[in-house]
Amino acid sequence: MSNYHEPVLLQACINGLNLQPGGTYVDITFGGGGHSREILNQLDGGRLFGFDQDADAKVNAQAIGDSRLTFVASNFRNIKRYLRLYKAEQVDGILADLGISSHQIDTPERGFSTRFDADLDMRMNQNADRTAAQVVNEYSEADLHRILGMYGEITNARTAASALVSARSNRQLKTVNDLKAALQRFAPRGKENKYFAQVFQALRIEVNEELQALEEFLEQVPDILKPGGRLVVMSYHSLEDRLVKNFINKGKFQGEVEKDLFGNDLKPLQSVTRKPIEATPDEIARNPRARSAKLRIAEKL
């Protein structure tokens, strides 16, 4: 499983969940099952639900072969519906390791990596309709500008969008190399890798509706968690982390926290961590993906 995806900040996540041996927990991003295995190791009579829309993750869950684990082949935005289906309306803890797994990046045909030439796919759910190729070839210039600027946070988003529209007028952009060739001259010299990583991030977020799914999930958390239950979320870029931080601190994604008549904050969660937990230099040396991880922990009031 470590070849699939080494779990980031494993012990901090487990500590953050404040596991009760007989409790019910949810790993909403099952992936290779690294975090889930450790949760199962500490359960005695408890239950674990693992959510993942990637078919490869289902194979990993089957390999664990533990009757206490229920794998749900669905996006975590559907968490409330499925937990109700399994008669687990409220749980003791929820773990989210957001973003993309090492396995997905390192599988060339998935089209997630700038390192390999492959079809522009980037679907986490391989049965989904929309691919990165469709976004690049069919979206309007204005929409491409919005996606590259908002989700990729690249400074020349307007120019890049125009370049993509111009390139696709000659022939469709079907592969990773097609996309890179169309934007190569706009990548800052010496920072090409970072630039293309930002472009790919933008497309991946759009293809998989990642931020919308995260918002929908977070809005369901207060109803799903038992009082005193824990939410543990690990994010890898500022867009995700901002949504998580705002929801924990304010109970919503924008604006100020609402207050009751007595001036008390009206929010369902209380932050357990004053600042996000980050990986140590030793962990980053072992697992470079941990470099950008920010872990936030909250408890239901």
Protein Blocks (a to p, Z undefined) as FASTA:
>chain_A
ZZmopcehklmmmmmnopafkbccddfblmnommmmmmmmmgghiacddddfbfklmmmm
mmnopakbccddddfklmmmmmmmnopabafbdcddehjdfklmmmmknopafkbgcdde
hpablmbmbdfklmmmmmcfklmmmmmmmmnopaklmmmmmmmmmmmmmpccfbfklmmm
mmmmmpcghilmmmmmmmmmmmmmmmnommmmmmmmmmmmmmmpcghiacddddfbfklm
mmmmmmmmnopaedjddddfkopacdfbdcfbfbacdddfklmmmmmmlmmpccdddddZ
Z
